[in-house]
Amino acid sequence: MNKAVELEAVEEVVWEALAEVHDPEIPPCSITDLGIVESVRVSGDAVEVELLPTFAGCPALDVIRYDAEVAVRAAAPEREVRVRFVYSKPWTSGRITKEGRRALQEYGVTPPGEGGHSGSVVIPLATLERTTSDVQCPFCGSEETVLESAFGPTLCRSTHFCRSCRNPFEAFKPKG
């Protein structure tokens, strides 16, 4: 087999293995669907994977790195495996694939973009009324939603409430 063809075949198998690694905070989404995998480089004796953290303080980084290493070692057992996070190109929610957006919505988290935030997020320090949001409900599709808290379970998400179906839900914060 041609060396270049062999390296391409290993790279494809590694990408397939990484597609089976799920984000521990959003179980239905793989790290490839979230756009966390920046690059995969295969050489004759090694596989290098670069990952982009969704944000620097993410508590799941160690778990994601470990799970990615295990998956890549199983896919390319004859090679040294190096998985690391890189920060030179920041992750944005625009990297989430269509499949990832669908999985987020089915999980009850509004994906960014279509039906998501359409501008700046204003975080009121004190308010007597809930702030109306421009985020579409992932359950019923209504735009009659309110921002419950700009501070969700993780730094990259906020919590909202749908006035139509009366369900609470989370949404990714907009990029930028």
PyRosetta script that sets phi, psi and omega in degrees:
from pyrosetta import init, pose_from_sequence

init()
pose = pose_from_sequence("MNKAVELEAVEEVVWEALAEVHDPEIPPCSITDLGIVESVRVSGDAVEVELLPTFAGCPALDVIRYDAEVAVRAAAPEREVRVRFVYSKPWTSGRITKEGRRALQEYGVTPPGEGGHSGSVVIPLATLERTTSDVQCPFCGSEETVLESAFGPTLCRSTHFCRSCRNPFEAFKPKG")
pose.set_psi(1, 137.3)
pose.set_omega(1, 176.7)
pose.set_phi(2, -58.3)
pose.set_psi(2, 137.3)
pose.set_omega(2, -177.3)
pose.set_phi(3, -59.3)
pose.set_psi(3, -43.4)
pose.set_omega(3, 179.9)
pose.set_phi(4, -63.8)
pose.set_psi(4, -41.0)
pose.set_omega(4, 178.6)
pose.set_phi(5, -64.9)
pose.set_psi(5, -40.2)
pose.set_omega(5, 178.2)
pose.set_phi(6, -62.4)
pose.set_psi(6, -45.2)
pose.set_omega(6, -179.8)
pose.set_phi(7, -63.9)
pose.set_psi(7, -39.9)
pose.set_omega(7, 177.0)
pose.set_phi(8, -63.3)
pose.set_psi(8, -40.3)
pose.set_omega(8, 179.6)
pose.set_phi(9, -64.5)
pose.set_psi(9, -42.0)
pose.set_omega(9, 178.0)
pose.set_phi(10, -64.9)
pose.set_psi(10, -42.6)
pose.set_omega(10, 179.1)
pose.set_phi(11, -59.8)
pose.set_psi(11, -42.5)
pose.set_omega(11, 178.6)
pose.set_phi(12, -61.7)
pose.set_psi(12, -42.9)
pose.set_omega(12, 178.9)
pose.set_phi(13, -64.3)
pose.set_psi(13, -38.1)
pose.set_omega(13, 178.6)
pose.set_phi(14, -65.3)
pose.set_psi(14, -44.7)
pose.set_omega(14, 177.6)
pose.set_phi(15, -60.0)
pose.set_psi(15, -40.8)
pose.set_omega(15, 178.1)
pose.set_phi(16, -63.1)
pose.set_psi(16, -39.5)
pose.set_omega(16, 178.4)
pose.set_phi(17, -66.4)
pose.set_psi(17, -41.2)
pose.set_omega(17, 178.8)
pose.set_phi(18, -66.1)
pose.set_psi(18, -28.9)
pose.set_omega(18, 177.7)
pose.set_phi(19, -67.7)
pose.set_psi(19, -14.7)
pose.set_omega(19, 177.5)
pose.set_phi(20, -93.9)
pose.set_psi(20, -4.7)
pose.set_omega(20, 178.2)
pose.set_phi(21, -87.8)
pose.set_psi(21, 121.8)
pose.set_omega(21, -176.7)
pose.set_phi(22, -104.0)
pose.set_psi(22, 147.9)
pose.set_omega(22, 176.8)
pose.set_phi(23, -67.5)
pose.set_psi(23, 126.5)
pose.set_omega(23, -177.1)
pose.set_phi(24, -66.1)
pose.set_psi(24, -22.0)
pose.set_omega(24, 178.8)
pose.set_phi(25, -90.1)
pose.set_psi(25, -18.8)
pose.set_omega(25, 178.5)
pose.set_phi(26, -134.8)
pose.set_psi(26, 76.1)
pose.set_omega(26, -170.6)
pose.set_phi(27, -52.9)
pose.set_psi(27, -33.0)
pose.set_omega(27, -178.7)
pose.set_phi(28, -75.1)
pose.set_psi(28, -7.5)
pose.set_omega(28, -176.9)
pose.set_phi(29, -106.2)
pose.set_psi(29, 130.7)
pose.set_omega(29, 174.8)
pose.set_phi(30, -81.3)
pose.set_psi(30, 163.0)
pose.set_omega(30, 179.2)
pose.set_phi(31, -69.8)
pose.set_psi(31, -22.2)
pose.set_omega(31, 175.5)
pose.set_phi(32, -76.4)
pose.set_psi(32, -39.5)
pose.set_omega(32, 177.9)
pose.set_phi(33, -67.2)
pose.set_psi(33, -28.9)
pose.set_omega(33, 176.4)
pose.set_phi(34, -81.1)
pose.set_psi(34, -8.3)
pose.set_omega(34, 179.1)
pose.set_phi(35, 77.0)
pose.set_psi(35, 23.2)
pose.set_omega(35, -179.2)
pose.set_phi(36, -78.1)
pose.set_psi(36, -29.1)
pose.set_omega(36, -179.0)
pose.set_phi(37, -79.0)
pose.set_psi(37, 112.8)
pose.set_omega(37, -179.7)
pose.set_phi(38, -84.1)
pose.set_psi(38, -45.3)
pose.set_omega(38, -178.6)
pose.set_phi(39, -157.1)
pose.set_psi(39, 156.6)
pose.set_omega(39, 173.6)
pose.set_phi(40, -132.4)
pose.set_psi(40, 124.2)
pose.set_omega(40, 177.7)
pose.set_phi(41, -124.0)
pose.set_psi(41, 127.3)
pose.set_omega(41, -178.9)
pose.set_phi(42, -115.8)
pose.set_psi(42, 130.9)
pose.set_omega(42, 172.8)
pose.set_phi(43, -121.3)
pose.set_psi(43, -177.6)
pose.set_omega(43, -178.0)
pose.set_phi(44, -60.1)
pose.set_psi(44, -29.5)
pose.set_omega(44, -175.9)
pose.set_phi(45, -124.9)
pose.set_psi(45, 1.5)
pose.set_omega(45, -175.6)
pose.set_phi(46, -149.2)
pose.set_psi(46, 159.4)
pose.set_omega(46, 170.5)
pose.set_phi(47, -127.9)
pose.set_psi(47, 125.9)
pose.set_omega(47, 177.5)
pose.set_phi(48, -114.9)
pose.set_psi(48, 129.5)
pose.set_omega(48, 179.4)
pose.set_phi(49, -122.7)
pose.set_psi(49, 129.7)
pose.set_omega(49, 175.4)
pose.set_phi(50, -110.2)
pose.set_psi(50, 130.3)
pose.set_omega(50, -179.9)
pose.set_phi(51, -115.9)
pose.set_psi(51, 147.1)
pose.set_omega(51, 175.4)
pose.set_phi(52, -106.4)
pose.set_psi(52, 122.7)
pose.set_omega(52, 176.8)
pose.set_phi(53, -70.8)
pose.set_psi(53, 144.0)
pose.set_omega(53, 176.7)
pose.set_phi(54, -64.8)
pose.set_psi(54, -32.7)
pose.set_omega(54, 167.1)
pose.set_phi(55, -158.5)
pose.set_psi(55, 152.5)
pose.set_omega(55, -170.8)
pose.set_phi(56, -59.0)
pose.set_psi(56, -32.5)
pose.set_omega(56, -176.9)
pose.set_phi(57, -92.3)
pose.set_psi(57, 13.8)
pose.set_omega(57, -177.6)
pose.set_phi(58, -59.3)
pose.set_psi(58, 124.6)
pose.set_omega(58, -178.6)
pose.set_phi(59, -72.2)
pose.set_psi(59, -10.0)
pose.set_omega(59, -176.9)
pose.set_phi(60, -95.2)
pose.set_psi(60, 3.2)
pose.set_omega(60, -175.5)
pose.set_phi(61, -57.7)
pose.set_psi(61, -45.3)
pose.set_omega(61, -179.2)
pose.set_phi(62, -63.8)
pose.set_psi(62, -39.2)
pose.set_omega(62, 179.6)
pose.set_phi(63, -67.1)
pose.set_psi(63, -43.8)
pose.set_omega(63, 179.7)
pose.set_phi(64, -62.5)
pose.set_psi(64, -45.8)
pose.set_omega(64, 179.3)
pose.set_phi(65, -60.3)
pose.set_psi(65, -46.9)
pose.set_omega(65, -179.0)
pose.set_phi(66, -61.1)
pose.set_psi(66, -49.1)
pose.set_omega(66, -179.2)
pose.set_phi(67, -61.6)
pose.set_psi(67, -38.4)
pose.set_omega(67, 177.9)
pose.set_phi(68, -65.6)
pose.set_psi(68, -42.6)
pose.set_omega(68, 178.3)
pose.set_phi(69, -60.8)
pose.set_psi(69, -45.2)
pose.set_omega(69, 179.9)
pose.set_phi(70, -61.0)
pose.set_psi(70, -44.6)
pose.set_omega(70, -179.1)
pose.set_phi(71, -64.5)
pose.set_psi(71, -43.1)
pose.set_omega(71, -178.5)
pose.set_phi(72, -69.4)
pose.set_psi(72, -39.3)
pose.set_omega(72, 177.6)
pose.set_phi(73, -61.2)
pose.set_psi(73, -38.4)
pose.set_omega(73, 178.9)
pose.set_phi(74, -69.2)
pose.set_psi(74, -33.5)
pose.set_omega(74, -178.3)
pose.set_phi(75, -79.5)
pose.set_psi(75, -30.0)
pose.set_omega(75, -178.0)
pose.set_phi(76, -136.2)
pose.set_psi(76, 67.0)
pose.set_omega(76, -172.8)
pose.set_phi(77, -65.2)
pose.set_psi(77, -21.0)
pose.set_omega(77, -177.5)
pose.set_phi(78, -86.2)
pose.set_psi(78, 0.4)
pose.set_omega(78, -176.5)
pose.set_phi(79, -119.9)
pose.set_psi(79, 152.8)
pose.set_omega(79, 172.4)
pose.set_phi(80, -70.6)
pose.set_psi(80, 139.8)
pose.set_omega(80, -177.3)
pose.set_phi(81, -115.3)
pose.set_psi(81, 129.0)
pose.set_omega(81, 176.3)
pose.set_phi(82, -128.3)
pose.set_psi(82, 118.2)
pose.set_omega(82, 177.7)
pose.set_phi(83, -120.0)
pose.set_psi(83, 128.2)
pose.set_omega(83, -179.9)
pose.set_phi(84, -145.2)
pose.set_psi(84, 155.9)
pose.set_omega(84, 174.7)
pose.set_phi(85, -90.5)
pose.set_psi(85, 138.6)
pose.set_omega(85, 176.8)
pose.set_phi(86, -120.7)
pose.set_psi(86, 150.6)
pose.set_omega(86, -174.9)
pose.set_phi(87, -123.8)
pose.set_psi(87, -0.7)
pose.set_omega(87, -174.2)
pose.set_phi(88, -68.5)
pose.set_psi(88, -28.2)
pose.set_omega(88, 173.9)
pose.set_phi(89, -118.7)
pose.set_psi(89, 108.6)
pose.set_omega(89, -175.8)
pose.set_phi(90, -68.8)
pose.set_psi(90, 144.6)
pose.set_omega(90, 174.5)
pose.set_phi(91, -70.4)
pose.set_psi(91, 142.1)
pose.set_omega(91, 170.9)
pose.set_phi(92, -131.0)
pose.set_psi(92, 158.8)
pose.set_omega(92, 180.0)
pose.set_phi(93, -66.4)
pose.set_psi(93, -14.3)
pose.set_omega(93, 175.8)
pose.set_phi(94, -67.3)
pose.set_psi(94, -12.8)
pose.set_omega(94, 178.8)
pose.set_phi(95, -81.1)
pose.set_psi(95, -10.9)
pose.set_omega(95, -178.4)
pose.set_phi(96, -69.1)
pose.set_psi(96, 130.1)
pose.set_omega(96, -179.0)
pose.set_phi(97, -74.0)
pose.set_psi(97, 168.5)
pose.set_omega(97, 175.9)
pose.set_phi(98, -58.8)
pose.set_psi(98, -40.8)
pose.set_omega(98, 179.1)
pose.set_phi(99, -64.4)
pose.set_psi(99, -39.1)
pose.set_omega(99, 177.5)
pose.set_phi(100, -64.6)
pose.set_psi(100, -41.4)
pose.set_omega(100, 178.2)
pose.set_phi(101, -63.0)
pose.set_psi(101, -41.7)
pose.set_omega(101, 178.5)
pose.set_phi(102, -63.7)
pose.set_psi(102, -44.0)
pose.set_omega(102, 180.0)
pose.set_phi(103, -64.3)
pose.set_psi(103, -40.0)
pose.set_omega(103, 177.0)
pose.set_phi(104, -60.2)
pose.set_psi(104, -48.2)
pose.set_omega(104, -178.1)
pose.set_phi(105, -62.1)
pose.set_psi(105, -42.4)
pose.set_omega(105, 178.4)
pose.set_phi(106, -65.4)
pose.set_psi(106, -28.3)
pose.set_omega(106, 179.2)
pose.set_phi(107, -79.5)
pose.set_psi(107, -14.8)
pose.set_omega(107, 179.6)
pose.set_phi(108, 98.9)
pose.set_psi(108, 18.5)
pose.set_omega(108, 177.2)
pose.set_phi(109, -116.3)
pose.set_psi(109, 124.0)
pose.set_omega(109, 179.7)
pose.set_phi(110, -69.4)
pose.set_psi(110, 123.7)
pose.set_omega(110, 177.6)
pose.set_phi(111, -72.0)
pose.set_psi(111, 155.4)
pose.set_omega(111, 178.8)
pose.set_phi(112, -72.2)
pose.set_psi(112, 163.9)
pose.set_omega(112, 176.7)
pose.set_phi(113, 87.6)
pose.set_psi(113, -126.3)
pose.set_omega(113, -176.4)
pose.set_phi(114, -50.2)
pose.set_psi(114, 116.8)
pose.set_omega(114, -179.6)
pose.set_phi(115, 78.4)
pose.set_psi(115, 4.3)
pose.set_omega(115, 179.9)
pose.set_phi(116, -103.2)
pose.set_psi(116, -156.0)
pose.set_omega(116, -179.5)
pose.set_phi(117, -62.3)
pose.set_psi(117, 143.1)
pose.set_omega(117, 178.4)
pose.set_phi(118, -121.4)
pose.set_psi(118, 21.5)
pose.set_omega(118, 179.2)
pose.set_phi(119, -178.4)
pose.set_psi(119, -159.2)
pose.set_omega(119, -178.9)
pose.set_phi(120, -71.4)
pose.set_psi(120, 150.5)
pose.set_omega(120, 175.5)
pose.set_phi(121, -100.6)
pose.set_psi(121, 124.4)
pose.set_omega(121, 177.3)
pose.set_phi(122, -101.3)
pose.set_psi(122, 127.0)
pose.set_omega(122, -179.3)
pose.set_phi(123, -107.2)
pose.set_psi(123, 100.2)
pose.set_omega(123, 179.2)
pose.set_phi(124, -70.6)
pose.set_psi(124, 135.6)
pose.set_omega(124, 179.5)
pose.set_phi(125, -74.9)
pose.set_psi(125, -33.3)
pose.set_omega(125, 177.8)
pose.set_phi(126, -148.2)
pose.set_psi(126, 131.6)
pose.set_omega(126, 178.5)
pose.set_phi(127, -150.2)
pose.set_psi(127, 148.2)
pose.set_omega(127, 177.3)
pose.set_phi(128, -91.3)
pose.set_psi(128, -21.5)
pose.set_omega(128, 179.2)
pose.set_phi(129, -118.9)
pose.set_psi(129, 153.6)
pose.set_omega(129, 175.7)
pose.set_phi(130, -71.2)
pose.set_psi(130, 145.9)
pose.set_omega(130, 179.0)
pose.set_phi(131, -82.4)
pose.set_psi(131, 127.4)
pose.set_omega(131, 176.1)
pose.set_phi(132, -65.8)
pose.set_psi(132, 136.1)
pose.set_omega(132, -179.9)
pose.set_phi(133, -111.0)
pose.set_psi(133, 164.6)
pose.set_omega(133, 176.9)
pose.set_phi(134, -108.6)
pose.set_psi(134, 37.8)
pose.set_omega(134, -178.4)
pose.set_phi(135, -106.5)
pose.set_psi(135, 132.0)
pose.set_omega(135, -179.6)
pose.set_phi(136, -79.9)
pose.set_psi(136, 138.4)
pose.set_omega(136, 178.2)
pose.set_phi(137, -67.9)
pose.set_psi(137, 129.8)
pose.set_omega(137, 179.2)
pose.set_phi(138, -73.8)
pose.set_psi(138, -14.5)
pose.set_omega(138, -177.4)
pose.set_phi(139, -89.5)
pose.set_psi(139, -47.4)
pose.set_omega(139, -175.7)
pose.set_phi(140, -117.7)
pose.set_psi(140, -9.0)
pose.set_omega(140, 178.5)
pose.set_phi(141, 84.2)
pose.set_psi(141, -0.3)
pose.set_omega(141, -179.0)
pose.set_phi(142, -67.3)
pose.set_psi(142, 149.4)
pose.set_omega(142, 173.7)
pose.set_phi(143, -102.1)
pose.set_psi(143, 7.8)
pose.set_omega(143, 176.3)
pose.set_phi(144, -85.6)
pose.set_psi(144, 70.7)
pose.set_omega(144, -176.6)
pose.set_phi(145, -123.9)
pose.set_psi(145, 158.3)
pose.set_omega(145, 177.7)
pose.set_phi(146, -128.2)
pose.set_psi(146, 148.4)
pose.set_omega(146, 175.1)
pose.set_phi(147, -79.6)
pose.set_psi(147, 114.3)
pose.set_omega(147, 177.5)
pose.set_phi(148, -78.9)
pose.set_psi(148, -46.8)
pose.set_omega(148, -179.7)
pose.set_phi(149, -156.7)
pose.set_psi(149, 134.5)
pose.set_omega(149, 175.8)
pose.set_phi(150, -72.3)
pose.set_psi(150, -10.1)
pose.set_omega(150, -177.3)
pose.set_phi(151, -108.8)
pose.set_psi(151, 98.9)
pose.set_omega(151, -179.5)
pose.set_phi(152, -88.8)
pose.set_psi(152, -164.1)
pose.set_omega(152, -178.7)
pose.set_phi(153, -66.9)
pose.set_psi(153, -21.5)
pose.set_omega(153, 174.0)
pose.set_phi(154, -133.4)
pose.set_psi(154, 165.1)
pose.set_omega(154, -176.7)
pose.set_phi(155, -64.7)
pose.set_psi(155, -21.3)
pose.set_omega(155, -176.6)
pose.set_phi(156, -93.1)
pose.set_psi(156, 2.2)
pose.set_omega(156, -178.3)
pose.set_phi(157, -128.1)
pose.set_psi(157, 154.8)
pose.set_omega(157, 175.6)
pose.set_phi(158, -124.7)
pose.set_psi(158, 162.8)
pose.set_omega(158, 179.8)
pose.set_phi(159, -109.5)
pose.set_psi(159, 142.7)
pose.set_omega(159, -176.3)
pose.set_phi(160, -134.4)
pose.set_psi(160, 169.9)
pose.set_omega(160, 177.9)
pose.set_phi(161, -136.9)
pose.set_psi(161, 134.7)
pose.set_omega(161, 178.9)
pose.set_phi(162, -94.5)
pose.set_psi(162, 122.6)
pose.set_omega(162, 178.6)
pose.set_phi(163, -73.7)
pose.set_psi(163, -23.0)
pose.set_omega(163, -177.8)
pose.set_phi(164, -78.3)
pose.set_psi(164, -57.9)
pose.set_omega(164, -177.1)
pose.set_phi(165, -97.4)
pose.set_psi(165, -5.4)
pose.set_omega(165, 174.6)
pose.set_phi(166, 65.7)
pose.set_psi(166, 31.2)
pose.set_omega(166, 177.6)
pose.set_phi(167, -104.5)
pose.set_psi(167, 138.6)
pose.set_omega(167, 169.5)
pose.set_phi(168, -78.8)
pose.set_psi(168, 152.8)
pose.set_omega(168, 176.5)
pose.set_phi(169, -156.9)
pose.set_psi(169, 167.9)
pose.set_omega(169, 178.3)
pose.set_phi(170, -109.6)
pose.set_psi(170, 157.9)
pose.set_omega(170, 175.3)
pose.set_phi(171, -141.3)
pose.set_psi(171, 146.3)
pose.set_omega(171, 173.1)
pose.set_phi(172, -69.0)
pose.set_psi(172, 140.7)
pose.set_omega(172, 174.7)
pose.set_phi(173, -70.0)
pose.set_psi(173, 150.7)
pose.set_omega(173, -178.6)
pose.set_phi(174, -69.2)
pose.set_psi(174, 155.0)
pose.set_omega(174, 175.6)
pose.set_phi(175, -77.1)
pose.set_psi(175, 153.4)
pose.set_omega(175, 176.3)
pose.set_phi(176, 91.0)
pose.dump_pdb("model.pdb")
